[in-house]
């Protein structure tokens, strides 16, 4: 109706109109639990129709602060994102600030719609946590955003960015594989346009050269960050160069596909070919051949990003010459690169 209510609207009124429980209204507003898109839509329509404003929100709005930080992710259920968010929550403990979660999946994989939804709310800050890059059209929009913003795992020009040191990861990968016996290196990368792929490849190529080895161009293949890429690319590599004895894979899914295909081909891992992954996915320690990998400092990245974001919110300062914060990943040796004694 657009008219103000002549009585105080309660959370029960909103729950009745939306056909949900009061706790669902709370979860929708504070983002502490996942809420389906249809349910969220009904709740938000009921809130708008009744002009409902929670007491805590009303006090914050009168003070010019909502005490809410928007958290935009590709997929809230992704383990990668969960770890970043867990670190962010640690950084919010006792602050009186809450996270409002929104995911690309929730908006039919439309990142711009998810971003616009958060911007339409009275958020004090925006945390971008992602394992995939933003669409190119969103970079200028995010940079122009008047809300204090921090990005985790993806560098965005003009925005505080907290990222892992992928160049150093590539360098350590070369060092580890060399120590394990690699003398004919190869790398199965993710998509060629990803900065993380480019940085890991640069680090790997640089240190391979320092070690007196050669990484031939034919032994560097690009593809998706998935099992299929490792499965198909490993056969191409071995068919073209049977001397390959060490493969650095851009993530653990690629490494798992590589190990599966090499095993089918009768190529022993790690006796004949050492395979190294990245990301320390849950399955990597439990495959038939546990995968050597790198664990990224995801919680630490989330904690640092939220701390920097809180400072922006508290001081009211805008980003000028924004620094890039780079954290180191940790190598976890397992059976795919070396024989480990029981």
N, C-alpha and C positions, 0 to 999 in steps of 0.2 A: 504493500500500500504506500510505503514511503513515509507514513506518519509515525510520530513518536508514540510509544505505548503510554497509556495513562496509568500503568502500574508497573512494578518491577517484574521483568521477565526472568524466570528462573531456568536453570538447566533442565529441569523436568519438563517445562513447556516445550523446549527445543527437542528433547528426546521424544515426546509424544508426537510432535508434528513430523519428525524425521522417521519415526518408527524404529528407534534404536534405544539402547540402554544409555543412562547418563554417563557411564564409564566410556562408552564409544564417543560421546561428545568430547570428553576430556582428552582421549587419545587423538582425536582428529585435530584438536587445537594445539596440543603440546608436542605431537609427533613421537611420543614415547613408545607407541606400539603401531605396527602397520595397520592401515585401514584401507579397505578396497576402494577403488575409484568411484563405483556407484554409491557406496555408503557415504563416502566423503562428499559427493555431490549433493545427496539428500540433506546431509547435515548442514552444509554451507548455505543451501537454499533456505532451510528452516531458520538459520541464524539471521540471514538477510531479511526474511519476511517478518521476523519478530523483533528486529533491531536488538538482538541479544548481545550484551557486552559483559563478559565475566568481571566480577568485582576487581580482581587483581589487575586485569587488563585495563579497566577503567581508570584505576589509580595511575597505572603506568602511562596511559595515553595523556592524562592531565599533566603529567610531568614531562611529556614529550618523548618518552621512551616506552617501548613495548616489552623490553627485556627478552626478546625472542631473536634468535639467530637462525636464519634460513640455511638449510643444508641440502644442497642439490647434488644428487648422485645419479649415475647411469642406472644402477640397480641396487636397491638397498639390501637385497638378499645375497649379493656377491660377497664372498668371504673377504676379498681384497678391500672392499668398501667398509665391511663390518669392522675390520681392524683399525682403519683410519678413524672411523666414528667413535670407536671405543677410546682411542687416545683423546679425541676431542671432548668426550664426556668427562674424562679425567680432568681435563683442563677447565671444565665448567663447574666442577664440584665446589659447592659453597658460594658460588658467584651470584646466585639468584637468576641466572640466565638459563634459558631452555632452548633446545634445538627443535625446529620444525622441519621434519624430513619430507622431501619430495624427490621422486625418481622419474627418470625418463620413461621407464616401463609403465609407470602409473598413468602417463599421458600418451599412451600408444606409441612409445618410442619417439615422441616429438620433443626434443630437448628444448626448443624455443618456447613451446607451450608451457613446459614445466618451469622454465626460467621466468616467463611472463607471470605465471601464477604466483610465484614467490615475490616478485616485484610488486604485485598488486596488494600484498599484505604489509602491515606496518612492522617490518623487521628492522632491527638495529644493525645487523650485519649479515653477510652472506659468505658461507663456506662452500667452496666447490671441491668435492672429492670424487675423483674419477680415475678409471684405469684405461679409458679411451679418450681420444682428443675431442674437444668441442668442434662443432661445425665451424668452418671458416667465417661465416657471417656473424657468429656470436662473439668473436674476439673484440671487435670494435664496440659492440653493445656492452659487454662486460667492462671494458676499460672505461667507458663513459658513465658507468653506473655510479650514482651518487651515494650509494650505500657502501660502507667499508667492506671490503672483500678480500678474501685470501683463497688461494688455489693450492690444492694438495695433489702432488704427483703429476702436475702438468704446468709447465712454465707459460704464463700469459703476460705479454708485454704490458707494463703499467700497473700490474697487480702483484702484491706480495705472493711469492710462489715458493712452496716447500717441496723439494723434489729429491729423489735418490740420485747418487752419483753413478750414473750408468757408464760413463767413460771409465771410471776406476773399476767398476764391475767387469767390464770387458778386459781390462788389463789383468785383473786378478784371475780371470778365467784362463787366459793364456799361460800365466805363471803356474796355475794349478795343473792344467793338462800337461804342460811340459814336464813338471816334476813327476807326474804319473806315467810318463813315458812317451807322450805324443811327440812325433817328429814330422808328421805330414798333416797339417791342420785343415779343418773345414769349419764352416759356420752355416747353420740354417737359421735365417732371420725371420722376423715378422714382416709386416708391411713396410715397404721401402720408404714411405713418406713419414714414418713415425720417428720423432726425435729420439725416443728411447732406443730404437733399433739402430739409428745412425750413430748414437753415442757409444753403444756397446760394441758395435762393429769397429768404430775408430779405435777404441781402447784395445780391443782384441788384436786388430791388425798392427797397431803400433808396437805392442809388446812382443808379438810373434816375430816382427822384424828385429827388435832388440835382441831376441834370443837366437838370432841367426837362422831363423826358419823363413819359409816363403808361404804366404797365403795366396794361392792362385785365384784369379777372378772366377774361373769355372767352378771353384770350390766354395763359392759364396752364393747361396740361393735365398730368394725372398718368397714370402707367402703369408698365409694367415697365421694367427696365433692359435693354431689348433693341432689336434692329433694327426689329422689328414696331411698337413704340410710336412710334419716329420716323417710320416709313413712313406709318402711319395718322394720327398726330396732325398731321403737317405739312400734309396735305391738308385736315384739318378747320380748321386755323388759316387757311390761305390762302383757303379757300372762304368763311370767315366774315369775314375782314379782309384784302383784297388789298393793303392798304398796308403790311403787315408787311415790314420790310426787315432784321431782325436776330433770330436765334433762338439762345438759349442752351440747350444740351442738357445734361442731367444726367450723361451719359457719352458715350463715343465710339461705342458701339453705337447709341444713339439718334441721334447726329449722322450716322452712316453711313446709317441708314434715312431720315433727313430729306433728306440730299443726294440719295439715290437717287430719292425720290419727287418732289422739286422738279425734278430733271432730267427725269424722265418728263413732268412737267406743263409743261415748257418754260420754267421759271423759272430764270434764270441765277444760279449761285453762283460768285463773290460779287457779281457786278454788280448783281443785283436784291435778293438776300437773303444776308446774311452768316450763316454757321453756325459756332458755337463748341461744342466738346465738352469732355470732362473725362476724365482718367485716363491719357492718352497710351498707349493700347493699341498693340501692335506694328503692327497694320494701319493705324493712323491716318496714318502718314507715306507710305503706299504706295497709298492709294485713288486712283481716277482724279482726284479732287480731294483732295489731302492736307488733313487736318482740323486746324485750329487747336485747341489743347487745353491742358490743364494737366497737368503732371507732378507727381505727389505724391511727397513725400520718403520713399518706402517703406523704403529701406535705412536711412536715418537714423532712422526711427521704430523699426525693429527693433533697431538698435544702442543707442538710448537706452533702450528698454524693457528689454533684457537687462541693461544696466548698472544700472538701477534695481532690477531683480530680484536681481542678484548682491549688491547692497548689503543688501537685505532678508535674503538667505540668510546673508551673512557676519556681519551685526550681530545677527541674531535679533530685530530690532524688528518689531512688528506695525503695520499701517497704522492711523493715527488719522484726523486730518483730511487725507485724501489729496489731493494736488494733481493737477490735470489739466494735462498737458504738450501744448502746441499748437505744431505746426510748419507752416511756410508752403509752399504749392505754387508751382510755377514756370510762368508762361505761355509757351507755345511757339506763336508766330504762324506760320500756314501759309496755303495758297492759299484755304481755305474762307471766310476773312474779309477777305482783302486781296490785291490783285494784287502779287505779288512779282516783282521783276526777276530774270531768269535769272542 
